[in-house]
């Protein structure tokens, strides 16, 4: 397998965690989103959406979009499943994941930040306010859901990591890097985050431990 990745990519971090949890080996190809490498002709041929991650598995076509890749990996390698066995619990895990990956993350990606700067002329303070608003909105929503739901355990959906945790941890790591968000404001998420980061699959794949991590990031 080959994973097109970037150390600061929240979406790719989700997939790195899944690959580590399932003990799957892969080669990395680094795409610097901040330098525009995603728009190269070579990468366009792989992923015309110009986004990360992209996973190559065997001779089949490229796999794109992190949540789709997570479910592909889970179906192909069902050991240590990323989704609960119960139908409603699976829907819940997906919903928590999508609160962060679908409802929050799209507002803070590099292409949106660049548009705010280059096309709308927003200065750094206003762009940071934009990021903080959406990161805090998503964090508050998931904190409320997890605090109120009886299925919340050591992790988002019980006693083992699911697709929800694979979205929660990258969300808060990104929030810390972008706006220095204080996890203490979200105590349930903070507890789950710390439980996740105690596992090598989450800790060893985090952005600052990636070979392409920029000095000073």
N, C-alpha and C positions, 0 to 999 in steps of 0.2 A: 504493500500500500504506500501511496505517496499523499502527504497532506500539504497543501499550499497554506501557509500560515504567516502570521505577523505577531510579534510578541504582544503588542497592545490590543490586538483584536479580541474583543469580548466574545464574539461568536465562535472564533477558532478555539479559544480557551475552553469553551463547553465541550468541543469535540476532543481536544487533547485529554480532558478529564475522562471522558468515556473510553477512549482508547486505552488509557492507563488502567482504569478500573477493570477492563476486560482482558488486560495483559496482551494487547495486540501491538505488534511491532510495525513501524512505518518509517519512511524517509520523509524528511522535511524539505520543502522548497519555500524560501522566504520571499514574500511579496511586501515591500515597504509601502504601506498605504499612504504615508505622509509624503513620500517622494513621487507618488503617482505610478508606481510600477504596475498597478492593477489595470492600467489603460494601455499597456504595451500590446503589440500585435500578438505576441506569443501567449500572453495570458488571456487575451480576448478570444483566442481559439479554444481555450479551455473553459472559460466562464464569461460569456458575453454580458453578464450582469455586472462584471467588474467588482465583485464583492468577494469577501472571504467568509467561511472557508470553502475550499474545493477539495474533495477526496477522490483519488484515483484508486480503485480496487480491481485489480486484474485487468482484463481486456475490455470491460464494459465502458459505457459512456461515463463522463465525470459526474460525480454526485455533488450537489450544491445545496445551500441553505442548511444552517446548523441543526434545526429541529428535525428536518427530514433526514439528515445524516445520522442523528442520534437514534431515530427509530429504525433506520436501515441497519445500523450496527447491532441494535438490540434484537432485531428479528433474525439476523444472520448468525449472531453469537449470543444466544439466549442465556448463557451462564451469567450469573449476577445481573438479573434483569433490571432495567432502568425504569420499568413501569410496574405498578402493583398488579396483583393477580385479579382483584375485584374490579368489575366494570366501572362502578361509580368512583372508586379510588383512582383508577387510571384517568378518568375524566378530570378528577380533582388535580392530580399531578400535572396533567397537561395544562390545566387552567392556570395554575401557579406559574408554570414555566412561561406561558404566553403573556401573563401580566408583565413579565420582565423582558422577555425576548421579542415580543410582538408589539406591546403597548408602550414600552418605555425606550428600549434600545434604539429603535429607528430614529428618534429625535436627536441622538447625540453622536451619531457616526461621523467620521471625518468629512464625507461629502456634504452633509448638512451643515457642519461647522464652517466649511469652506464657502458654501453658498451664503450663509449669514454674513460672512466677512466680505467676500468679493462682489456679490451681487446686491446685497441689501445694505452694505456699508456699515454694519454694526461693529462698534469698537469692542475691545477685549472684555471690558466690564459688562457690556450688554450680552455678549456671547456667553460669558460665564454665568450670568443670571439666567439665561435660557437653559443652559445645562443643569444648573442647580434646581430650577423649577421642575424639570421633567424627571430628574433623578430622585428628587424628594417626593414627587407625586407617586412614582412607581414604588419607592421604598415604603411609603406610608400605606399604600394599598396592600402590598404583600404582607407587611407587618400585621395589619388588621385581619386579613384573611387567616394567617397562620395562628394568630393569638386566639381567634374565636373558634377555630375548628378543632374538634376533639381528636381528629386523626393526626394532628401534629405531635410528633414525638421527639426523639433525639435528632431526627432530620425532618424535612418538610412534611413528609407523608409516612410517618412511622419510624421504624428502627433501622432502616438502611437507606442509603442515598438513592434518589430517583432522579428523573429528568428535571424535576423541580429544583433540586439542590444544584444540579449542573448549570442551572441558569441563575440561581441566587448568588452563588459565590462569585462568578465573573461580574455580575452586576455591581456588587459592593466593592470589588477590587477596582473596577473602572471608576466608580464614584469616589473612591479614595484618591485615585490618581488625578482625576479631572477637577474635582472641587473640594478635595480633602474632607469628604463627608465623615461625620462622626457616627460610627456604628452604635454608640451608646444610646442614641435616640430611638433605636429600634431593637429593644432587648430580646425579643423572640428571634428575630433574624440574626442578631449578634451571637446568641447561643448556638444556633444551628450553624452559622458560619464557622465558629470556632471548632465545633465538632467535625465539620467537613475538613477544615485545614489541618486537623490532627492526622488525617489520612494522607499517605504519600501521593495517591492519585490526584488529589487536589493541590497539595503543597508543591510537589515537584514539577507540576505543569504550569504554575502561575507565571505571569508575565515576566517578572524580574529574574526568573531562573532560565529564561529562554536564551539560546545562543545569540540571537539577533537583537537582544535588549540593548538599547542605546545608552551609553554613559550619561548619567544625569537624568535619563528618561524624563 
